[in-house]
């Protein structure tokens, strides 16, 4: 029986990666449709009918098309609550959402192709732009980990959460633009441990069938 879900994604998109990862963690079958951002397929009229923002990921369900990765994560958590990606108690849930949105709302959007191309004209300028905002986001994340004292194996104690699904793709992007994660030892340890988990490895961009060197 075919899956009722279709994920429109790009192999190296951090937002797509976190949704692939969540689907695998929750054992939710899906069909992948690759949208090649560098070929501008996200702005094709057919895709814009599915997602007017022209972004990935977009999840097709039996009731329609939905975008914004954090909204999709929340829906998956409500629809498929086990294994949980949010803690039980309200304060820890708020903490996890705070960490996730530090990267997802305050850092990652500034690295989108549209933002970088608008802000800087040269490849060197775009790299500098990315490094500035990634450092800012990672510094905040590291400070929150240390000040809240809730981290452990992962960002919140010993279980993976929304926060880790946002952190790991951001660390991957940081390394791609030459940022040394040793400056952020707590989050770097979480990143390294999360990379070793089976679902993370399977969802990793380098394992994607459309990955290129």
TIRO-2110 file (N, C-alpha, C; in Angstrom, 1 decimal):
// TIRO-2110
0.8, -1.2, 0.0, N, 1, A
0.0, 0.0, 0.0, CA, 1, A
0.9, 1.3, 0.0, C, 1, A
0.7, 2.2, -1.0, N, 2, A
1.5, 3.3, -1.0, CA, 2, A
1.3, 4.3, 0.2, C, 2, A
2.4, 5.0, 0.5, N, 3, A
2.3, 5.9, 1.6, CA, 3, A
1.3, 7.1, 1.3, C, 3, A
0.6, 7.6, 2.2, N, 4, A
-0.3, 8.7, 2.0, CA, 4, A
0.5, 10.1, 2.0, C, 4, A
1.8, 10.0, 2.3, N, 5, A
2.6, 11.2, 2.4, CA, 5, A
3.6, 11.4, 1.4, C, 5, A
3.7, 12.6, 0.8, N, 6, A
4.8, 12.9, -0.1, CA, 6, A
5.6, 14.1, 0.4, C, 6, A
6.9, 13.9, 0.5, N, 7, A
7.7, 15.0, 1.0, CA, 7, A
8.5, 15.6, -0.2, C, 7, A
8.2, 16.9, -0.5, N, 8, A
8.9, 17.6, -1.5, CA, 8, A
10.1, 18.2, -0.8, C, 8, A
11.3, 17.9, -1.3, N, 9, A
12.5, 18.3, -0.5, CA, 9, A
13.7, 18.5, -1.4, C, 9, A
14.7, 19.1, -0.8, N, 10, A
16.0, 19.2, -1.5, CA, 10, A
17.1, 18.5, -0.7, C, 10, A
18.0, 17.8, -1.2, N, 11, A
18.8, 16.9, -0.5, CA, 11, A
19.7, 17.6, 0.6, C, 11, A
20.1, 18.8, 0.3, N, 12, A
21.0, 19.5, 1.3, CA, 12, A
20.2, 20.5, 2.1, C, 12, A
19.0, 20.7, 1.9, N, 13, A
18.2, 21.6, 2.7, CA, 13, A
18.1, 21.1, 4.2, C, 13, A
18.5, 22.0, 5.1, N, 14, A
18.5, 21.7, 6.5, CA, 14, A
17.1, 21.4, 7.0, C, 14, A
16.1, 22.2, 6.5, N, 15, A
14.7, 22.0, 6.9, CA, 15, A
14.2, 20.7, 6.4, C, 15, A
14.6, 20.3, 5.2, N, 16, A
14.2, 19.0, 4.7, CA, 16, A
14.8, 17.9, 5.5, C, 16, A
16.1, 18.0, 5.9, N, 17, A
16.8, 17.0, 6.6, CA, 17, A
16.0, 16.7, 8.0, C, 17, A
15.6, 17.8, 8.7, N, 18, A
15.0, 17.5, 10.0, CA, 18, A
13.6, 16.8, 9.8, C, 18, A
12.9, 17.0, 8.7, N, 19, A
11.7, 16.3, 8.5, CA, 19, A
11.9, 14.9, 8.1, C, 19, A
12.9, 14.6, 7.2, N, 20, A
13.3, 13.2, 6.9, CA, 20, A
13.6, 12.5, 8.2, C, 20, A
14.4, 13.1, 9.0, N, 21, A
14.8, 12.5, 10.3, CA, 21, A
13.7, 12.2, 11.2, C, 21, A
12.7, 13.2, 11.3, N, 22, A
11.6, 12.9, 12.2, CA, 22, A
10.7, 11.8, 11.6, C, 22, A
10.5, 11.8, 10.3, N, 23, A
9.7, 10.7, 9.7, CA, 23, A
10.3, 9.3, 10.0, C, 23, A
11.6, 9.3, 9.9, N, 24, A
12.3, 8.0, 10.2, CA, 24, A
12.3, 7.6, 11.6, C, 24, A
12.5, 8.6, 12.5, N, 25, A
12.4, 8.3, 13.9, CA, 25, A
11.0, 7.7, 14.3, C, 25, A
10.0, 8.3, 13.7, N, 26, A
8.6, 7.9, 14.0, CA, 26, A
8.1, 6.7, 13.1, C, 26, A
9.0, 6.2, 12.3, N, 27, A
8.6, 5.1, 11.4, CA, 27, A
7.4, 5.4, 10.5, C, 27, A
7.4, 6.6, 10.0, N, 28, A
6.3, 7.1, 9.1, CA, 28, A
6.7, 6.9, 7.7, C, 28, A
6.1, 6.1, 6.9, N, 29, A
6.6, 5.9, 5.5, CA, 29, A
6.2, 7.1, 4.7, C, 29, A
7.0, 7.5, 3.7, N, 30, A
6.7, 8.6, 2.8, CA, 30, A
7.4, 8.4, 1.5, C, 30, A
7.0, 9.2, 0.5, N, 31, A
7.6, 9.2, -0.8, CA, 31, A
8.3, 10.5, -1.0, C, 31, A
9.5, 10.5, -1.4, N, 32, A
10.3, 11.7, -1.6, CA, 32, A
10.2, 12.2, -3.1, C, 32, A
10.0, 13.5, -3.2, N, 33, A
10.1, 14.1, -4.5, CA, 33, A
11.2, 15.2, -4.4, C, 33, A
12.2, 15.1, -5.2, N, 34, A
13.3, 16.1, -5.1, CA, 34, A
13.0, 17.3, -5.9, C, 34, A
13.2, 18.5, -5.2, N, 35, A
13.0, 19.8, -5.8, CA, 35, A
14.4, 20.4, -5.8, C, 35, A
15.0, 20.6, -7.0, N, 36, A
16.4, 21.1, -7.1, CA, 36, A
16.4, 22.6, -7.0, C, 36, A
16.8, 23.1, -5.8, N, 37, A
16.8, 24.5, -5.6, CA, 37, A
17.8, 25.2, -6.5, C, 37, A
18.9, 24.6, -6.8, N, 38, A
19.9, 25.3, -7.6, CA, 38, A
19.5, 25.4, -9.1, C, 38, A
18.5, 24.6, -9.5, N, 39, A
17.9, 24.7, -10.8, CA, 39, A
16.6, 25.5, -10.8, C, 39, A
16.3, 26.1, -9.6, N, 40, A
15.1, 27.0, -9.5, CA, 40, A
13.8, 26.2, -9.6, C, 40, A
13.8, 24.9, -9.4, N, 41, A
12.6, 24.2, -9.5, CA, 41, A
11.5, 24.6, -8.5, C, 41, A
12.0, 25.2, -7.4, N, 42, A
11.0, 25.7, -6.3, CA, 42, A
10.1, 26.8, -6.8, C, 42, A
10.5, 27.4, -7.9, N, 43, A
9.7, 28.5, -8.4, CA, 43, A
8.9, 28.1, -9.7, C, 43, A
8.9, 26.9, -10.0, N, 44, A
8.1, 26.4, -11.1, CA, 44, A
6.6, 26.6, -10.7, C, 44, A
5.8, 27.0, -11.7, N, 45, A
4.4, 27.2, -11.4, CA, 45, A
3.7, 26.0, -10.8, C, 45, A
4.0, 24.8, -11.2, N, 46, A
3.4, 23.7, -10.6, CA, 46, A
3.7, 23.5, -9.1, C, 46, A
5.0, 23.8, -8.8, N, 47, A
5.3, 23.7, -7.3, CA, 47, A
4.7, 24.8, -6.5, C, 47, A
4.7, 26.0, -7.1, N, 48, A
4.1, 27.2, -6.4, CA, 48, A
2.6, 27.0, -6.1, C, 48, A
1.9, 26.1, -6.9, N, 49, A
0.6, 25.8, -6.6, CA, 49, A
0.5, 25.0, -5.3, C, 49, A
1.5, 24.2, -5.0, N, 50, A
1.6, 23.4, -3.8, CA, 50, A
2.1, 24.2, -2.6, C, 50, A
3.0, 25.1, -2.8, N, 51, A
3.6, 25.9, -1.8, CA, 51, A
3.9, 27.3, -2.3, C, 51, A
3.0, 28.3, -2.1, N, 52, A
3.2, 29.6, -2.7, CA, 52, A
4.5, 30.3, -2.3, C, 52, A
5.2, 29.9, -1.2, N, 53, A
6.4, 30.5, -0.7, CA, 53, A
7.6, 30.0, -1.5, C, 53, A
7.4, 28.9, -2.3, N, 54, A
8.5, 28.4, -3.1, CA, 54, A
9.7, 27.9, -2.3, C, 54, A
9.4, 27.2, -1.2, N, 55, A
10.4, 26.7, -0.3, CA, 55, A
10.2, 25.2, -0.1, C, 55, A
11.2, 24.6, 0.4, N, 56, A
11.1, 23.2, 0.9, CA, 56, A
11.5, 23.1, 2.4, C, 56, A
10.9, 22.1, 3.1, N, 57, A
10.1, 21.0, 2.6, CA, 57, A
8.6, 21.4, 2.5, C, 57, A
7.9, 20.7, 1.7, N, 58, A
6.5, 20.7, 1.6, CA, 58, A
6.0, 19.3, 1.8, C, 58, A
5.0, 19.1, 2.7, N, 59, A
4.5, 17.8, 2.9, CA, 59, A
3.1, 17.7, 2.4, C, 59, A
2.9, 16.7, 1.5, N, 60, A
1.6, 16.4, 1.0, CA, 60, A
0.9, 15.3, 1.9, C, 60, A
-0.2, 15.7, 2.4, N, 61, A
-1.0, 14.7, 3.2, CA, 61, A
-2.3, 14.5, 2.4, C, 61, A
-3.2, 13.6, 2.9, N, 62, A
-4.5, 13.4, 2.2, CA, 62, A
-5.4, 14.6, 2.3, C, 62, A
-5.0, 15.6, 3.1, N, 63, A
-5.9, 16.8, 3.2, CA, 63, A
-5.3, 18.0, 2.6, C, 63, A
-4.1, 17.9, 2.0, N, 64, A
-3.5, 19.1, 1.3, CA, 64, A
-2.0, 19.1, 1.4, C, 64, A
-1.5, 20.3, 1.1, N, 65, A
0.0, 20.6, 1.1, CA, 65, A
0.3, 21.5, 2.2, C, 65, A
1.4, 21.2, 3.0, N, 66, A
1.8, 22.0, 4.1, CA, 66, A
3.3, 22.2, 4.1, C, 66, A
3.7, 23.4, 4.5, N, 67, A
5.1, 23.8, 4.5, CA, 67, A
5.4, 24.3, 5.9, C, 67, A
6.6, 24.9, 6.0, N, 68, A
7.3, 25.3, 7.3, CA, 68, A
7.6, 24.1, 8.2, C, 68, A
8.9, 23.8, 8.3, N, 69, A
9.3, 22.6, 8.9, CA, 69, A
8.9, 22.5, 10.4, C, 69, A
8.9, 23.6, 11.1, N, 70, A
8.5, 23.5, 12.5, CA, 70, A
7.0, 23.1, 12.6, C, 70, A
6.2, 23.7, 11.8, N, 71, A
4.8, 23.3, 11.8, CA, 71, A
4.6, 21.8, 11.4, C, 71, A
5.4, 21.3, 10.5, N, 72, A
5.3, 19.9, 10.2, CA, 72, A
5.8, 19.0, 11.3, C, 72, A
6.9, 19.5, 12.0, N, 73, A
7.3, 18.7, 13.2, CA, 73, A
6.2, 18.7, 14.3, C, 73, A
5.6, 19.8, 14.5, N, 74, A
4.5, 19.8, 15.5, CA, 74, A
3.4, 18.9, 15.1, C, 74, A
3.0, 18.9, 13.8, N, 75, A
1.9, 18.0, 13.3, CA, 75, A
2.3, 16.5, 13.5, C, 75, A
3.6, 16.2, 13.1, N, 76, A
4.0, 14.8, 13.3, CA, 76, A
4.0, 14.4, 14.8, C, 76, A
4.3, 15.3, 15.7, N, 77, A
4.3, 15.0, 17.1, CA, 77, A
2.9, 14.7, 17.6, C, 77, A
1.9, 15.5, 17.1, N, 78, A
0.6, 15.3, 17.5, CA, 78, A
0.0, 14.0, 16.8, C, 78, A
0.3, 13.8, 15.5, N, 79, A
-0.2, 12.7, 14.8, CA, 79, A
0.4, 11.4, 15.2, C, 79, A
1.7, 11.4, 15.4, N, 80, A
2.5, 10.2, 15.7, CA, 80, A
3.3, 10.5, 17.0, C, 80, A
2.7, 10.4, 18.2, N, 81, A
3.4, 10.8, 19.4, CA, 81, A
4.5, 10.0, 19.9, C, 81, A
4.7, 8.8, 19.3, N, 82, A
5.8, 7.9, 19.8, CA, 82, A
6.7, 7.5, 18.7, C, 82, A
8.0, 7.6, 18.9, N, 83, A
8.7, 8.2, 20.1, CA, 83, A
8.5, 9.7, 20.2, C, 83, A
8.4, 10.2, 21.4, N, 84, A
8.2, 11.6, 21.6, CA, 84, A
9.4, 12.4, 21.2, C, 84, A
9.2, 13.6, 20.6, N, 85, A
10.3, 14.5, 20.3, CA, 85, A
10.2, 15.8, 21.1, C, 85, A
9.2, 15.8, 22.0, N, 86, A
9.1, 16.9, 23.0, CA, 86, A
9.0, 16.2, 24.4, C, 86, A
9.6, 16.8, 25.4, N, 87, A
9.6, 16.3, 26.8, CA, 87, A
8.2, 16.4, 27.3, C, 87, A
8.0, 15.7, 28.5, N, 88, A
6.6, 15.7, 29.1, CA, 88, A
6.3, 17.0, 29.8, C, 88, A
7.2, 17.5, 30.6, N, 89, A
6.8, 18.7, 31.4, CA, 89, A
6.8, 20.0, 30.6, C, 89, A
5.9, 20.9, 30.9, N, 90, A
5.8, 22.1, 30.1, CA, 90, A
7.1, 23.0, 30.1, C, 90, A
7.8, 23.1, 31.2, N, 91, A
9.0, 23.9, 31.2, CA, 91, A
10.1, 23.4, 30.2, C, 91, A
10.2, 22.0, 30.2, N, 92, A
11.2, 21.4, 29.3, CA, 92, A
10.7, 21.5, 27.9, C, 92, A
9.5, 21.4, 27.6, N, 93, A
8.9, 21.6, 26.3, CA, 93, A
9.2, 23.0, 25.8, C, 93, A
9.0, 24.0, 26.6, N, 94, A
9.3, 25.4, 26.3, CA, 94, A
10.8, 25.6, 26.0, C, 94, A
11.6, 25.0, 26.8, N, 95, A
13.1, 25.0, 26.6, CA, 95, A
13.5, 24.4, 25.3, C, 95, A
12.9, 23.3, 24.9, N, 96, A
13.2, 22.7, 23.6, CA, 96, A
12.8, 23.5, 22.5, C, 96, A
11.6, 24.1, 22.6, N, 97, A
11.1, 25.0, 21.5, CA, 97, A
12.0, 26.2, 21.4, C, 97, A
12.4, 26.8, 22.5, N, 98, A
13.3, 27.9, 22.5, CA, 98, A
14.6, 27.6, 21.8, C, 98, A
15.2, 26.5, 22.1, N, 99, A
16.5, 26.1, 21.4, CA, 99, A
16.2, 26.0, 19.9, C, 99, A
15.1, 25.2, 19.6, N, 100, A
14.9, 25.0, 18.2, CA, 100, A
14.6, 26.3, 17.4, C, 100, A
13.9, 27.2, 18.0, N, 101, A
13.6, 28.4, 17.3, CA, 101, A
14.7, 29.4, 17.2, C, 101, A
15.6, 29.3, 18.2, N, 102, A
16.9, 30.1, 18.1, CA, 102, A
17.6, 29.9, 16.8, C, 102, A
17.6, 28.6, 16.3, N, 103, A
18.2, 28.3, 15.0, CA, 103, A
17.2, 28.4, 13.9, C, 103, A
16.0, 27.9, 14.1, N, 104, A
15.1, 27.7, 13.0, CA, 104, A
14.5, 29.1, 12.6, C, 104, A
14.3, 30.0, 13.5, N, 105, A
13.7, 31.3, 13.2, CA, 105, A
14.8, 32.4, 13.1, C, 105, A
15.8, 32.3, 14.0, N, 106, A
16.7, 33.4, 14.1, CA, 106, A
18.0, 33.2, 13.4, C, 106, A
18.3, 32.0, 12.8, N, 107, A
19.6, 31.7, 12.2, CA, 107, A
19.4, 31.2, 10.8, C, 107, A
18.7, 30.1, 10.7, N, 108, A
18.7, 29.4, 9.4, CA, 108, A
18.0, 30.2, 8.2, C, 108, A
17.0, 31.0, 8.5, N, 109, A
16.4, 31.7, 7.3, CA, 109, A
17.4, 32.7, 6.7, C, 109, A
18.3, 33.2, 7.5, N, 110, A
19.3, 34.2, 6.9, CA, 110, A
20.3, 33.5, 6.1, C, 110, A
20.3, 32.2, 6.0, N, 111, A
21.2, 31.4, 5.1, CA, 111, A
20.5, 30.9, 3.9, C, 111, A
19.2, 31.2, 3.7, N, 112, A
18.5, 30.8, 2.5, CA, 112, A
19.1, 31.4, 1.3, C, 112, A
19.1, 30.8, 0.2, N, 113, A
19.6, 31.3, -1.1, CA, 113, A
19.1, 32.7, -1.4, C, 113, A
17.8, 32.9, -1.2, N, 114, A
17.2, 34.2, -1.5, CA, 114, A
17.8, 35.3, -0.6, C, 114, A
17.9, 35.0, 0.7, N, 115, A
18.5, 36.0, 1.6, CA, 115, A
19.9, 36.3, 1.3, C, 115, A
20.7, 35.3, 1.1, N, 116, A
22.1, 35.5, 0.8, CA, 116, A
22.4, 36.3, -0.5, C, 116, A
21.6, 35.9, -1.5, N, 117, A
21.8, 36.6, -2.8, CA, 117, A
21.4, 38.0, -2.7, C, 117, A
20.4, 38.3, -1.9, N, 118, A
19.9, 39.7, -1.8, CA, 118, A
20.9, 40.5, -1.0, C, 118, A
21.5, 39.9, 0.0, N, 119, A
22.4, 40.6, 1.0, CA, 119, A
23.8, 40.8, 0.4, C, 119, A
24.3, 39.9, -0.3, N, 120, A
25.7, 40.0, -0.8, CA, 120, A
25.8, 39.6, -2.2, C, 120, A
26.7, 40.3, -2.9, N, 121, A
26.9, 40.1, -4.4, CA, 121, A
27.9, 39.0, -4.8, C, 121, A
28.9, 38.8, -3.9, N, 122, A
30.0, 37.9, -4.3, CA, 122, A
29.9, 36.6, -3.4, C, 122, A
30.5, 35.5, -3.9, N, 123, A
30.6, 34.3, -3.0, CA, 123, A
31.3, 34.6, -1.7, C, 123, A
32.3, 35.4, -1.7, N, 124, A
33.0, 35.7, -0.5, CA, 124, A
32.1, 36.5, 0.5, C, 124, A
31.4, 37.4, -0.1, N, 125, A
30.4, 38.1, 0.8, CA, 125, A
29.4, 37.3, 1.4, C, 125, A
28.8, 36.3, 0.5, N, 126, A
27.8, 35.4, 1.0, CA, 126, A
28.3, 34.5, 2.1, C, 126, A
29.6, 34.1, 2.0, N, 127, A
30.2, 33.2, 3.0, CA, 127, A
30.4, 34.0, 4.3, C, 127, A
30.8, 35.2, 4.2, N, 128, A
31.0, 36.0, 5.4, CA, 128, A
29.7, 36.3, 6.1, C, 128, A
28.6, 36.5, 5.3, N, 129, A
27.3, 36.7, 5.8, CA, 129, A
26.8, 35.5, 6.6, C, 129, A
27.0, 34.3, 6.0, N, 130, A
26.6, 33.1, 6.6, CA, 130, A
27.3, 32.8, 7.9, C, 130, A
28.7, 33.0, 7.9, N, 131, A
29.5, 32.8, 9.1, CA, 131, A
29.0, 33.7, 10.3, C, 131, A
28.7, 35.0, 10.0, N, 132, A
28.3, 35.9, 11.0, CA, 132, A
27.0, 35.4, 11.7, C, 132, A
26.0, 35.0, 10.9, N, 133, A
24.7, 34.7, 11.5, CA, 133, A
24.8, 33.3, 12.2, C, 133, A
25.6, 32.4, 11.6, N, 134, A
25.7, 31.1, 12.2, CA, 134, A
26.4, 31.2, 13.6, C, 134, A
27.5, 31.9, 13.6, N, 135, A
28.2, 32.1, 14.9, CA, 135, A
27.2, 32.7, 15.9, C, 135, A
26.5, 33.7, 15.5, N, 136, A
25.5, 34.3, 16.5, CA, 136, A
24.5, 33.3, 17.0, C, 136, A
24.0, 32.5, 16.1, N, 137, A
23.0, 31.5, 16.6, CA, 137, A
23.6, 30.4, 17.4, C, 137, A
24.8, 29.9, 17.1, N, 138, A
25.5, 28.9, 17.9, CA, 138, A
25.9, 29.4, 19.2, C, 138, A
26.4, 30.7, 19.3, N, 139, A
26.7, 31.2, 20.6, CA, 139, A
25.5, 31.3, 21.5, C, 139, A
24.4, 31.7, 21.0, N, 140, A
23.2, 31.7, 21.8, CA, 140, A
22.8, 30.3, 22.2, C, 140, A
22.8, 29.4, 21.3, N, 141, A
22.5, 28.0, 21.7, CA, 141, A
23.4, 27.4, 22.7, C, 141, A
24.7, 27.6, 22.6, N, 142, A
25.6, 27.1, 23.6, CA, 142, A
25.4, 27.8, 25.0, C, 142, A
25.1, 29.1, 25.0, N, 143, A
24.9, 29.8, 26.2, CA, 143, A
23.6, 29.2, 26.9, C, 143, A
22.6, 29.0, 26.1, N, 144, A
21.3, 28.4, 26.7, CA, 144, A
21.6, 27.0, 27.2, C, 144, A
22.3, 26.2, 26.6, N, 145, A
22.6, 24.9, 27.1, CA, 145, A
23.3, 25.0, 28.4, C, 145, A
24.3, 25.9, 28.6, N, 146, A
25.0, 26.0, 29.8, CA, 146, A
24.2, 26.7, 30.9, C, 146, A
23.4, 27.7, 30.6, N, 147, A
22.7, 28.4, 31.6, CA, 147, A
21.5, 27.6, 32.1, C, 147, A
20.9, 26.8, 31.3, N, 148, A
19.7, 26.1, 31.7, CA, 148, A
20.0, 24.8, 32.4, C, 148, A
21.1, 24.2, 32.1, N, 149, A
21.5, 23.0, 32.7, CA, 149, A
20.6, 21.8, 32.5, C, 149, A
20.0, 21.8, 31.3, N, 150, A
19.1, 20.7, 31.0, CA, 150, A
19.7, 19.7, 30.0, C, 150, A
20.8, 20.0, 29.5, N, 151, A
21.4, 19.1, 28.4, CA, 151, A
22.0, 17.9, 29.1, C, 151, A
22.2, 16.9, 28.2, N, 152, A
22.8, 15.6, 28.7, CA, 152, A
23.4, 15.0, 27.4, C, 152, A
23.0, 13.8, 27.1, N, 153, A
23.4, 13.2, 25.9, CA, 153, A
23.1, 14.1, 24.7, C, 153, A
21.9, 14.6, 24.8, N, 154, A
21.4, 15.5, 23.7, CA, 154, A
21.0, 16.8, 24.3, C, 154, A
20.3, 17.7, 23.6, N, 155, A
20.0, 19.0, 24.0, CA, 155, A
19.2, 19.1, 25.3, C, 155, A
18.3, 18.2, 25.4, N, 156, A
17.4, 18.1, 26.6, CA, 156, A
17.5, 16.7, 27.2, C, 156, A
18.4, 16.5, 28.1, N, 157, A
18.6, 15.2, 28.8, CA, 157, A
19.1, 14.2, 27.8, C, 157, A
18.5, 13.0, 27.9, N, 158, A
19.0, 11.8, 27.1, CA, 158, A
18.3, 11.4, 25.9, C, 158, A
17.2, 12.2, 25.6, N, 159, A
16.4, 11.8, 24.4, CA, 159, A
16.4, 12.9, 23.3, C, 159, A
16.4, 12.4, 22.1, N, 160, A
16.4, 13.4, 21.0, CA, 160, A
15.1, 14.2, 21.0, C, 160, A
15.2, 15.4, 20.6, N, 161, A
14.1, 16.3, 20.6, CA, 161, A
14.1, 17.2, 19.4, C, 161, A
13.0, 18.1, 19.2, N, 162, A
13.0, 19.1, 18.2, CA, 162, A
14.3, 19.8, 18.1, C, 162, A
14.9, 20.2, 19.3, N, 163, A
16.1, 21.0, 19.3, CA, 163, A
17.2, 20.3, 18.6, C, 163, A
17.4, 19.0, 18.8, N, 164, A
18.5, 18.3, 18.1, CA, 164, A
18.3, 18.2, 16.6, C, 164, A
17.0, 18.1, 16.2, N, 165, A
16.7, 18.0, 14.8, CA, 165, A
17.0, 19.3, 14.1, C, 165, A
17.0, 20.4, 14.9, N, 166, A
17.4, 21.7, 14.3, CA, 166, A
18.9, 22.0, 14.4, C, 166, A
19.5, 21.5, 15.5, N, 167, A
20.9, 21.7, 15.7, CA, 167, A
21.8, 21.0, 14.7, C, 167, A
21.5, 19.7, 14.5, N, 168, A
22.5, 18.9, 13.7, CA, 168, A
22.6, 19.5, 12.3, C, 168, A
21.5, 19.8, 11.6, N, 169, A
21.7, 20.3, 10.2, CA, 169, A
22.4, 21.7, 10.3, C, 169, A
22.2, 22.5, 11.3, N, 170, A
22.9, 23.8, 11.4, CA, 170, A
24.4, 23.6, 11.6, C, 170, A
24.8, 22.6, 12.4, N, 171, A
26.2, 22.3, 12.6, CA, 171, A
26.8, 21.8, 11.3, C, 171, A
26.1, 21.0, 10.5, N, 172, A
26.5, 20.6, 9.2, CA, 172, A
26.8, 21.7, 8.3, C, 172, A
25.9, 22.7, 8.3, N, 173, A
26.1, 23.9, 7.5, CA, 173, A
27.2, 24.7, 8.0, C, 173, A
27.4, 24.8, 9.3, N, 174, A
28.5, 25.6, 9.8, CA, 174, A
29.8, 25.0, 9.4, C, 174, A
30.0, 23.7, 9.4, N, 175, A
31.2, 23.1, 8.9, CA, 175, A
31.5, 23.4, 7.5, C, 175, A
30.4, 23.4, 6.7, N, 176, A
30.5, 23.6, 5.2, CA, 176, A
31.1, 25.0, 4.9, C, 176, A
30.9, 26.0, 5.8, N, 177, A
31.4, 27.3, 5.6, CA, 177, A
32.6, 27.7, 6.4, C, 177, A
33.2, 26.6, 7.0, N, 178, A
34.5, 26.8, 7.6, CA, 178, A
34.5, 27.2, 9.1, C, 178, A
33.4, 27.0, 9.8, N, 179, A
33.3, 27.3, 11.2, CA, 179, A
33.8, 26.2, 12.0, C, 179, A
34.6, 26.5, 13.0, N, 180, A
35.2, 25.5, 13.9, CA, 180, A
34.3, 25.3, 15.0, C, 180, A
33.7, 24.1, 15.1, N, 181, A
32.7, 23.8, 16.2, CA, 181, A
33.4, 23.6, 17.6, C, 181, A
34.7, 23.6, 17.6, N, 182, A
35.4, 23.4, 18.9, CA, 182, A
35.1, 24.6, 19.8, C, 182, A
34.7, 25.7, 19.2, N, 183, A
34.4, 26.9, 19.9, CA, 183, A
33.1, 26.8, 20.7, C, 183, A
32.4, 25.7, 20.4, N, 184, A
31.1, 25.5, 21.1, CA, 184, A
31.1, 24.0, 21.6, C, 184, A
31.8, 23.7, 22.6, N, 185, A
32.1, 22.3, 23.0, CA, 185, A
30.8, 21.6, 23.4, C, 185, A
29.9, 22.2, 24.1, N, 186, A
28.7, 21.5, 24.6, CA, 186, A
27.8, 21.1, 23.4, C, 186, A
27.5, 22.0, 22.5, N, 187, A
26.7, 21.7, 21.4, CA, 187, A
27.4, 20.8, 20.4, C, 187, A
28.7, 20.9, 20.3, N, 188, A
29.5, 20.1, 19.4, CA, 188, A
29.4, 18.6, 19.9, C, 188, A
29.5, 18.4, 21.2, N, 189, A
29.3, 17.0, 21.7, CA, 189, A
28.0, 16.4, 21.4, C, 189, A
26.9, 17.2, 21.5, N, 190, A
25.6, 16.8, 21.2, CA, 190, A
25.5, 16.4, 19.7, C, 190, A
26.1, 17.3, 18.9, N, 191, A
26.1, 17.1, 17.4, CA, 191, A
26.8, 15.8, 17.1, C, 191, A
27.9, 15.5, 17.7, N, 192, A
28.7, 14.3, 17.4, CA, 192, A
27.9, 13.0, 17.8, C, 192, A
27.3, 13.1, 19.0, N, 193, A
26.5, 11.9, 19.5, CA, 193, A
25.3, 11.7, 18.6, C, 193, A
24.6, 12.8, 18.2, N, 194, A
23.4, 12.6, 17.4, CA, 194, A
23.7, 12.0, 16.0, C, 194, A
24.9, 12.4, 15.5, N, 195, A
25.3, 11.9, 14.2, CA, 195, A
25.4, 10.4, 14.2, C, 195, A
25.7, 9.8, 15.3, N, 196, A
25.9, 8.4, 15.5, CA, 196, A
24.6, 7.6, 15.5, C, 196, A
23.4, 8.3, 15.7, N, 197, A
22.2, 7.5, 15.7, CA, 197, A
21.7, 7.1, 14.4, C, 197, A
21.1, 6.0, 14.3, N, 198, A
20.7, 5.3, 13.0, CA, 198, A
19.9, 6.2, 12.2, C, 198, A
18.8, 6.8, 12.7, N, 199, A
17.9, 7.6, 11.9, CA, 199, A
18.6, 8.9, 11.3, C, 199, A
19.5, 9.5, 12.1, N, 200, A
20.2, 10.6, 11.7, CA, 200, A
21.1, 10.3, 10.5, C, 200, A
21.8, 9.1, 10.6, N, 201, A
22.6, 8.7, 9.5, CA, 201, A
21.8, 8.4, 8.2, C, 201, A
20.7, 7.8, 8.4, N, 202, A
19.9, 7.5, 7.2, CA, 202, A
19.3, 8.7, 6.6, C, 202, A
19.0, 9.8, 7.4, N, 203, A
18.4, 11.0, 6.9, CA, 203, A
19.5, 12.0, 6.4, C, 203, A
20.8, 11.7, 6.7, N, 204, A
21.9, 12.6, 6.4, CA, 204, A
21.9, 13.0, 4.9, C, 204, A
22.2, 14.3, 4.6, N, 205, A
22.2, 14.6, 3.1, CA, 205, A
23.2, 13.8, 2.3, C, 205, A
24.3, 13.4, 2.9, N, 206, A
25.3, 12.7, 2.1, CA, 206, A
24.8, 11.3, 1.7, C, 206, A
23.7, 10.8, 2.4, N, 207, A
23.1, 9.5, 2.1, CA, 207, A
22.0, 9.6, 1.1, C, 207, A
21.6, 10.9, 0.8, N, 208, A
20.5, 11.1, -0.1, CA, 208, A
20.8, 10.6, -1.5, C, 208, A
19.8, 10.0, -2.2, N, 209, A
20.1, 9.6, -3.6, CA, 209, A
20.4, 10.7, -4.5, C, 209, A
20.1, 12.0, -4.2, N, 210, A
20.4, 13.1, -5.1, CA, 210, A
21.6, 13.8, -4.7, C, 210, A
22.3, 13.3, -3.6, N, 211, A
23.5, 14.0, -3.1, CA, 211, A
24.6, 14.1, -4.2, C, 211, A
25.3, 15.2, -4.2, N, 212, A
26.4, 15.4, -5.1, CA, 212, A
27.6, 15.8, -4.3, C, 212, A
28.8, 15.5, -4.8, N, 213, A
30.0, 15.8, -4.1, CA, 213, A
30.2, 17.3, -4.0, C, 213, A
END
